[in-house]
Structures are given as structure tokens and as C-alpha cells.
């Protein structure tokens, strides 16, 4: 059943009451069902939604099971599209008219959602820390002064450990949008009240002030602005340039998209083993390194494999990449299985050690161990059990930190028992009846302390995005940070 939380915004400052009155007037008339479907279809194929999907897939491994909240949701375009893909969505808005339209839309589409009526800057206590993703589009530009930072702090406050914030705002350097806004204001028919667009610098600065980290900002939709604001809005020509790309998008695109993560103020004791394990479950599956590793797994996991066990599944980050209908999640820690169950309620899960899987002999087509073997006290015993549960010809896919990486301090973790070199891992698996199919390292092949350099994240993504190509170079083949081994159980 949908949950509705009411926090009437009667005590709002006068500035925000005026903004709310503006939006209540705009939400007074609902579009027809056909018009509503057309608007949703347009957002579905927009570059903005495509960028959001890519980010969620690279960060969490997929959308299904994610807990998302859309702040200043209106009718909830993004929430509806995420709910279609299996996310558990909530819509937060101060406008009762907007939430009423959203509720009717979700009921008509048969999509589940929770609705929260509250001031964006003062979210209800029960929503604090309750979500994996907090997002908004076309909202925080309607605040001024310190409220602009506080709006981003609200995004962060609603996030749980390892959560991400996604914020879309108009670009102050989009010339077609700025001229269109001036044109409507001169004619006294600007409908959106106070709207102060953002520059890239201000958006990133306020996000960092709000405690968000790994802040990336990209520009989108220069030609969309020309088409929507001038050809359609002024000259009434029926054009749709939402998918048109331009070299000007990064500088003068219609929208800026902020992709950021919650900072480290989560209260974990990362020096303790328990704290590190908890961090692994909450944050595993984030960043471009995870995307790089998933790409390698996809290329080596046979499409014919119908029964796949992910050993050490953590929070189920790989489930979306493997296909939740054919994967069994195995983890020794009930905490990890709780994360997985929340995102994939129908997935078969097994609480067992990687050294003793409690699976039937020759019952699995493939086993995946992503950053597991380095935590095992008895890898010999584990390898024997992996051989037992795989059918003849079954595939074993292992990823683990590379002991020959130039900066092994990168892997400092009190739960690590042993780091393996390529030769050591291959010897272990051959000794227990496996044939090596592919053995390589992927990832940055050098000292990785570049975080303080300007746009260091862009360099990191550039390199990891070409991981397969780089690992084919003889001089770099064994220098990457992640060791990957695909092995097949011998048929005999």
C-alpha cells in the first residue's frame, strides 16, 4: 500500500510560501492521459535519463530494488521511469496539487510509490537516511542564498550510507535558455517565479559545502534548448530535438547534471574489521572500477549458464548484470544478504561460507567471486569445494586485488588474509582441476594518488573505460590493480 506522509508547510518562510503558491497555480490543471504519456515517453529517451541510468548501473549494478526519493517531485517523471525498472520510489513535494497529480499518474500506470508532503528544506525525520538515491530536477534553482546549499544538504540527509545524489538544474551559460527567459520576462509572462540558474562552479562548490563528495557535473541539451525554448516556445514549430547532441553541450547545454555521493560522515569505525565489512556491503558496486570489472565478467560469463552462484554477493550489486532470474546469492554475513533481500526480494539467497558452499555437487554452471578470495583463510579448501559444485565445463570467474600492483597500500584492509599474484592464483586453481581460460589484470596500472588533481575523476574514468585495451599491452598486462581469472572445470 502507498504511504502518504503529511507535513503541511504552514511555517515556511514567506519566500518559500511564494514559490509554493506559484507551483500550486502551475499544478492546478492536469494534462490529459495522452499528453502525460507523451511527456513521460520524451523523458524516457532523453540524454538526461540515459546519463542517470548509466550512473546508477555503474554505481549500484542496476536499478531494481534501489530506494529512491525525488525531491520537489511534481508529477514524478524520473520516479515513474525508475519505478518501471523496479526501484522502490518515494515522491516528496510541498505542493498538495503536485502530489495529487502524481498519485493519479502512478495509480493509472499501476506503479507503486510513497508520497511525502513536506518542505524540501525540512524533510520529515522518518525519511532521514532512508534512501539509496536522492534526486531532483528543476527544483533547487528556485532558492536563493544559503537555501541553495541547504537544498543540497537535504539530498544528502535523506541518503543512507553509500548513497548518491543526482541533481538537474538549468545552466547559467546556456545562451538559448537565457535569451528565452529574458524574452518572457520582458513580456511579463514568465511562469516559474524566481529562477536563478547555476554555473558548473557554483553547483560543484555548493555540493561540496553540503558534504557531498566525488562531485561530477556534466552539461546536456544545447539543441534541445534551441528547439524547446525558441522553435517551439516562441515560433510554435513542432520540433523535437531532445536527442540531438552538440559539441556545445558541455559548456552551453540547457541542463547541468550533478552526480555525487554522500560523504564519509557515516559514523563507521573503518579501522575495525566490522566497520570495513559494513562499508563493503553498503558501498560495494560504486565507481568506474566496478563498471570495468562488471564488463569483464559479462564477457566471460557464458550466456548458456542458467544457474550462476555469486559467492560473497554482498549487497547484490552484480545481480542486475548477471540477471537476477538465474543467480543465487551466497554470503557468509547475514548483513550482506539483508542488503540483497531488500533490493531483490525474490532472489534465492544462501548464508554459507565460500569455503563450504552447501550447494549440490555438479549443480552450478558458473561461480563468480568478486573480491572474495583475498578474505579466505583456507583457499585450498575453498577451491576444492568450487570444483565440486561446478558441473564439468562450468566456469569460475575470480576478481581480486593484484599483489603485484605498484601501490599495494591501496588494498589496506584488516579483513584481507592474502593478496595473490597472477602466477599464485593460476597455480592454486590448476592444482584443483581447473583450466585457465583468461588471466590478466585490469585497471590503473600505476600509482593511483591523483584524487587531488583537477578533474582527476575524468582521468580515472578514461583509463578504466579502456581497461581491456590496456591490459592487452605486454608491458601493462600484469600491472593493473584488479587481477581477473576465468577458469573452467575440466570435463574429466
C-alpha positions in Angstrom: 0.0 0.0 0.0 1.3 3.5 -0.8 2.4 5.5 2.2 1.4 9.2 2.5 3.2 11.4 4.9 1.8 14.9 5.5 3.9 17.8 6.8 1.7 20.9 6.0 4.2 23.7 5.1 2.4 26.4 7.1 5.5 27.5 8.9 7.6 28.1 5.7 9.4 31.4 5.4 7.5 33.9 3.2 9.9 33.5 0.3 9.2 29.7 0.0 5.5 30.2 0.5 5.5 32.5 -2.5 7.3 29.8 -4.5 4.8 27.2 -3.3 1.9 29.4 -4.4 3.5 29.7 -7.9 3.7 25.9 -8.3 0.3 25.3 -6.9 -1.1 27.5 -9.7 1.0 25.7 -12.3 -0.1 22.3 -11.0 -3.8 23.3 -10.9 -4.6 21.8 -14.3 -3.5 18.2 -15.0 -2.6 17.2 -18.6 -4.7 14.6 -20.4 -3.6 11.0 -20.2 -2.3 11.1 -23.7 -0.3 14.3 -23.0 1.1 12.8 -19.8 2.2 9.6 -21.6 3.9 11.7 -24.2 5.8 13.8 -21.6 6.9 10.6 -19.9 8.0 9.0 -23.1 10.0 12.1 -24.0 11.9 12.0 -20.7 12.4 8.2 -21.1 14.5 8.9 -24.3 16.2 12.0 -23.1 20.0 12.2 -22.7 19.5 13.2 -19.0 17.7 10.0 -18.2 20.2 7.9 -20.1 23.0 9.5 -18.1 21.2 8.8 -14.9 20.7 5.2 -15.8 24.4 4.8 -16.7 25.4 6.3 -13.4 23.1 4.1 -11.4 24.2 1.0 -13.2 27.9 1.8 -12.7 27.3 2.8 -9.1 24.9 0.1 -7.9 25.0 -2.5 -10.6 21.4 -1.8 -11.6 18.2 0.0 -10.7 16.0 -2.8 -9.4 15.5 -2.7 -5.6 17.0 0.7 -5.1 15.2 3.0 -2.7 14.9 6.4 -4.4 13.3 9.7 -3.4 12.6 12.6 -5.8 12.6 16.0 -4.0 10.3 18.6 -5.4 8.9 15.8 -7.5 6.0 17.4 -9.2 4.3 14.6 -11.1 7.4 12.5 -10.6 8.8 11.9 -14.1 12.0 10.4 -13.0 10.4 8.4 -10.2 7.9 6.8 -12.7 10.7 5.8 -15.0 12.7 4.3 -12.2 9.7 2.5 -10.8 9.2 0.9 -14.2 12.6 -0.6 -13.7 11.9 -2.0 -10.3 13.1 0.8 -8.0 11.2 1.5 -4.7 10.3 5.1 -5.2 9.1 8.0 -2.9 8.0 11.4 -4.1 8.5 14.4 -1.8 6.8 17.8 -2.6 5.4 20.7 -0.6 2.6 21.2 -3.2 -0.6 19.2 -2.5 -1.7 19.8 -6.1 1.5 18.3 -7.5 1.3 15.2 -5.3 -2.3 14.8 -6.2 -1.4 14.6 -9.9 1.5 12.3 -9.1 -0.8 9.9 -7.2 -3.2 9.8 -10.1 -0.5 9.2 -12.6 1.1 6.3 -10.6 -2.3 4.7 -10.0 -3.1 4.9 -13.7 0.2 3.4 -14.6 -0.1 0.7 -11.9 3.2 1.8 -10.3 3.8 1.6 -6.5 5.1 4.7 -4.8 5.1 6.5 -1.4 4.1 10.2 -1.2 5.5 12.7 1.2 4.1 16.2 1.6 6.9 18.3 3.2 9.1 21.3 2.8 12.2 20.2 0.9 14.5 22.0 3.3 12.9 20.4 6.3 12.3 16.7 5.4 10.4 14.5 7.9 12.6 12.7 10.5 11.4 9.3 9.3 12.9 10.0 5.8 16.4 10.8 7.1 19.0 8.3 5.9 16.3 6.1 4.4 17.3 6.1 0.7 20.0 4.9 -1.7 19.3 7.7 -4.2 18.1 11.3 -3.7 17.3 13.1 -6.9 15.7 16.3 -8.2 15.2 18.1 -11.5 14.4 21.7 -12.0 14.0 22.4 -8.2 16.9 23.9 -6.4 17.3 26.9 -8.8 14.2 28.3 -7.2 16.1 29.0 -4.0 18.5 31.8 -3.2 21.3 32.5 -0.8 22.1 29.8 1.8 18.9 27.9 0.9 20.7 26.8 -2.3 23.3 24.9 -0.2 20.7 23.7 2.3 18.6 22.2 -0.5 21.6 20.0 -1.4 22.1 19.2 2.3 18.6 17.9 2.2 19.5 15.5 -0.6 22.5 14.3 1.5 20.4 14.0 4.7 17.9 11.6 3.0 20.7 9.3 1.8 21.8 6.2 3.7 25.4 5.0 3.8 27.0 5.0 0.4 24.0 6.8 -1.2 24.2 9.0 -4.3 22.6 12.4 -5.1 21.5 13.3 -8.6 20.5 16.9 -9.3 19.5 18.5 -12.6 19.4 22.3 -12.9 19.3 24.9 -15.7 22.7 26.0 -16.9 23.5 29.7 -16.5 25.7 29.6 -19.6 23.0 28.2 -21.9 22.5 31.2 -24.3 19.2 30.0 -25.9 17.7 29.4 -22.4 18.8 32.8 -21.0 17.6 34.7 -24.0 14.2 32.9 -23.9 13.9 33.7 -20.2 14.7 37.4 -20.8 12.1 37.4 -23.6 9.3 36.0 -21.5 10.2 38.3 -18.5 10.1 41.3 -20.8 6.6 40.3 -21.9 5.6 39.7 -18.2 4.7 36.1 -18.9 7.5 34.1 -17.2 5.5 31.4 -15.4 8.1 29.9 -13.0 8.7 32.7 -10.4 12.2 33.2 -9.1 14.6 31.0 -11.0 18.4 31.5 -10.7 20.3 29.1 -12.9 23.6 27.5 -11.9 27.1 27.6 -13.3 29.2 24.5 -13.1 31.4 26.1 -10.5 28.6 27.1 -8.2 26.9 23.8 -8.4 30.1 21.9 -7.6 31.0 24.3 -4.8 27.6 24.2 -3.1 27.6 20.4 -3.4 30.9 20.1 -1.6 29.7 22.6 1.0 26.7 20.3 1.6 29.0 17.4 2.3 28.7 15.6 -1.0 31.8 14.0 -2.5 33.0 12.7 -5.9 31.1 15.6 -7.5 30.9 15.3 -11.3 28.9 17.9 -13.3 28.1 17.5 -17.0 26.1 19.7 -19.4 23.3 18.3 -21.6 20.9 19.6 -24.3 22.1 22.6 -26.3 20.0 21.8 -29.3 17.1 20.7 -27.0 17.1 24.3 -25.6 17.0 25.8 -29.1 14.2 23.5 -30.1 12.1 23.7 -26.9 12.6 27.3 -25.9 12.7 29.1 -29.3 11.3 26.9 -32.2 8.5 25.5 -30.1 8.1 28.1 -27.3 8.4 31.2 -29.4 7.8 30.3 -33.0 5.4 27.4 -32.3 7.2 25.0 -34.7 6.6 21.3 -33.9 10.2 20.1 -33.5 11.7 17.6 -31.0 15.4 17.9 -30.7 15.8 16.2 -27.3 18.2 13.6 -28.6 20.4 15.9 -30.7 23.9 16.1 -29.4 26.3 19.1 -29.8 29.9 20.0 -29.1 28.4 22.9 -27.1 26.6 20.6 -24.6 29.3 20.6 -22.0 29.6 24.4 -21.9 26.2 25.7 -23.1 23.9 22.8 -22.6 20.4 23.5 -21.3 20.8 21.5 -18.1 23.6 20.7 -15.7 23.6 17.2 -14.1 25.3 16.8 -10.8 26.3 13.2 -9.9 27.7 13.0 -6.3 27.9 10.7 -3.3 27.3 11.1 0.3 30.5 12.0 2.2 32.2 9.9 4.9 30.2 11.3 7.8 28.5 8.0 8.3 29.9 7.1 11.7 31.6 3.8 10.8 34.8 2.8 12.5 36.7 1.9 9.3 39.7 0.8 11.4 37.8 -2.2 12.7 37.1 -5.3 10.8 33.3 -5.0 11.4 33.4 -1.4 10.1 35.2 -2.4 7.0 32.8 -5.3 6.3 29.8 -3.0 6.8 31.3 -0.5 4.4 31.8 -3.1 1.8 28.2 -4.1 1.9 26.9 -0.5 1.7 29.3 0.9 -0.8 30.3 -2.1 -2.9 29.4 -1.7 -6.6 30.2 2.0 -6.8 32.6 3.8 -9.2 34.1 3.2 -12.6 36.4 0.4 -11.3 33.2 -1.6 -10.6 31.9 -0.9 -14.1 35.2 -2.1 -15.5 35.1 -5.3 -13.5 31.4 -6.0 -14.5 32.3 -5.6 -18.2 35.0 -8.3 -17.8 32.5 -10.6 -16.1 29.9 -10.1 -18.8 32.4 -11.0 -21.5 33.4 -14.3 -19.8 30.1 -15.5 -18.3 28.6 -17.9 -20.8 25.1 -16.9 -22.0 24.1 -20.6 -21.7 24.8 -20.6 -17.9 21.4 -20.9 -16.3 22.5 -21.5 -12.7 25.1 -19.0 -11.5 26.2 -18.5 -7.9 27.7 -15.2 -6.8 29.8 -16.2 -3.8 30.2 -13.3 -1.4 27.4 -11.4 -3.0 27.4 -8.5 -0.5 24.5 -6.2 -1.3 23.7 -7.9 -4.7 25.5 -5.3 -6.8 26.2 -7.8 -9.5 22.7 -9.3 -9.7 21.5 -6.8 -12.4 24.5 -7.5 -14.6 24.2 -11.3 -14.3 20.4 -11.4 -14.4 18.5 -11.9 -11.1 16.5 -14.7 -12.6 19.5 -17.0 -12.9 21.7 -16.1 -10.0 21.9 -17.5 -6.4 23.4 -15.1 -3.9 25.8 -16.7 -1.3 27.3 -14.8 1.6 28.7 -15.6 5.0 27.5 -12.4 6.5 23.7 -12.1 7.1 24.2 -8.3 6.8 25.1 -8.6 3.2 22.1 -10.9 2.5 19.8 -8.3 4.1 21.0 -5.7 1.6 20.4 -8.1 -1.2 17.0 -9.2 0.0 15.9 -5.5 0.2 16.8 -4.9 -3.5 15.9 -8.3 -4.9 13.1 -9.8 -2.7 12.6 -12.8 -5.0 16.2 -13.8 -5.4 17.3 -17.2 -3.9 19.9 -16.5 -1.1 22.1 -18.8 0.9 24.0 -18.0 4.0 27.2 -20.1 3.7 31.0 -19.8 3.7 32.9 -19.6 0.4 35.0 -22.5 1.8 31.9 -24.7 2.1 29.1 -23.7 -0.2 26.3 -26.1 0.9 25.3 -26.5 -2.8 24.8 -29.8 -4.5 27.6 -31.5 -6.4 27.9 -30.5 -10.1 24.8 -28.3 -9.7 26.1 -24.9 -11.0 27.0 -23.7 -14.4 29.2 -20.8 -13.1 30.6 -19.4 -9.9 31.6 -15.7 -9.5 33.8 -14.5 -6.7 34.3 -10.7 -6.9 36.8 -9.7 -4.3 36.3 -12.7 -2.1 39.3 -15.0 -2.3 41.6 -12.4 -0.5 39.4 -12.7 2.6 39.6 -16.6 2.9 41.7 -18.3 5.5 41.8 -21.6 3.6 41.7 -21.0 -0.1 42.8 -24.6 -0.8 39.7 -26.0 0.9 37.5 -23.4 -0.9 39.0 -24.3 -4.4 38.2 -28.0 -3.8 34.6 -27.0 -3.0 34.2 -24.8 -6.0 35.4 -27.7 -8.2 32.8 -29.9 -6.5 29.8 -27.7 -7.1 30.6 -26.8 -10.7 29.4 -29.2 -13.4 32.1 -30.4 -15.9 32.9 -27.5 -18.2 31.5 -25.0 -15.7 33.2 -21.5 -15.4 34.8 -20.0 -12.4 35.3 -16.2 -12.5 37.5 -14.6 -9.9 38.5 -11.0 -9.3 40.9 -10.0 -6.5 43.4 -7.3 -5.7 46.7 -7.7 -7.6 49.6 -8.4 -5.3 52.0 -7.0 -8.0 50.2 -3.7 -8.2 52.7 -0.8 -7.8 50.9 0.6 -4.8 49.7 -2.3 -2.6 48.8 0.1 0.2 45.7 0.8 -1.9 44.4 -2.6 -0.7 44.9 -2.0 3.1 42.0 -3.7 4.8 42.1 -5.6 8.1 39.8 -8.3 6.6 42.3 -9.3 3.9 44.1 -12.5 4.6 46.3 -12.8 1.5 46.8 -11.0 -1.8 47.6 -13.1 -4.9 49.8 -12.6 -7.9 48.7 -13.9 -11.3 51.1 -16.8 -11.0 50.0 -17.8 -7.5 46.3 -17.7 -8.4 46.8 -19.8 -11.5 48.8 -22.4 -9.6 46.1 -22.7 -6.9 43.4 -23.3 -9.5 45.3 -25.7 -11.7 46.2 -27.7 -8.6 42.5 -28.3 -8.0 41.4 -29.3 -11.5 40.8 -26.0 -13.3 41.9 -25.0 -16.8 42.9 -21.3 -17.1 40.9 -19.6 -19.9 41.8 -16.0 -19.3 44.3 -14.4 -16.8 45.0 -10.7 -16.8 44.9 -7.6 -14.7 42.7 -4.5 -15.4 42.5 -1.0 -14.0 45.0 1.7 -13.5 48.5 0.3 -14.0 50.4 2.8 -11.8 50.4 4.8 -8.6 46.8 6.0 -8.1 47.2 9.1 -5.9 45.7 11.6 -8.3 42.5 12.4 -6.4 43.6 16.0 -5.6 44.4 16.8 -9.2 41.8 18.9 -11.2 39.3 16.6 -12.9 41.2 13.5 -11.6 37.9 11.5 -11.8 37.8 12.1 -15.5 41.3 10.7 -16.0 40.3 7.7 -13.9 37.2 7.0 -15.9 39.1 7.5 -19.2 41.7 4.8 -18.1 39.2 2.3 -16.6 37.0 2.7 -19.6 39.8 1.3 -21.7 40.8 -1.4 -19.3 40.5 -4.3 -21.8 42.6 -2.5 -24.4 45.3 -1.5 -21.9 45.6 -5.0 -20.4 46.4 -6.3 -23.9 49.7 -4.4 -23.8 52.6 -6.7 -22.7 54.2 -4.0 -20.5 50.9 -3.4 -18.7 49.3 -6.8 -18.6 50.3 -7.6 -15.0 50.3 -4.0 -13.6 46.6 -3.3 -13.2 45.0 -3.0 -9.8 42.5 -5.9 -10.2 43.5 -9.5 -11.0 41.0 -11.3 -13.1 40.9 -15.1 -13.8 38.5 -17.1 -15.8 38.9 -20.8 -15.3 37.0 -23.9 -16.5 36.4 -27.1 -14.6 38.0 -29.9 -16.6 35.5 -32.3 -18.1 37.3 -35.3 -17.0 
